Amino acid sequence: MPDTTSGFSADERAAMRQRADELRSTKGLRGAARLAKEFEACVEVIDALTGTDKEVATALHRIVAEVAPHLEPKTWYGFPSYAREGKVVVFYQPAAKFGARYGTVGFQEDALLDDGEMWATSFAVIEVTAAAEKNLRALVAKAAG
């Protein structure tokens, strides 16, 4: 039997399993019940983080609520994420998730960040400062539309 796990790290396979669990947890739910379940899952993921990861995820959660309240909190591969019409726009990838040096705030293709022929879609955040929050606010506001 072929090895179907080759090419993916244990952490990547765990993230894929986590995504499958996320989809199963909201199967059959619609409307407000689905949104409530996804919101709860997002908050639980943030609450489980520690250190800088928790600080950044908490700040991002607050910023989205303030500047883009139409984005819906959810989890996506175990990351706290925020979606428009079911499609993830912005998410936080904690450093601890893959043993990285820093966590990143990332933007998916449905983010409205297009700027000419090239633009950034991921930003390393090593500390929550007033300047970092100002930058995140501007990015989230633009991405959310």
Summary of the structure (lengths in Angstrom):
residues: 145
radius of gyration: 15.5
end to end distance: 48.0
largest distance: 54.1
contacts: 405
relative contact order: 0.14
helix: 48%
strand: 19%
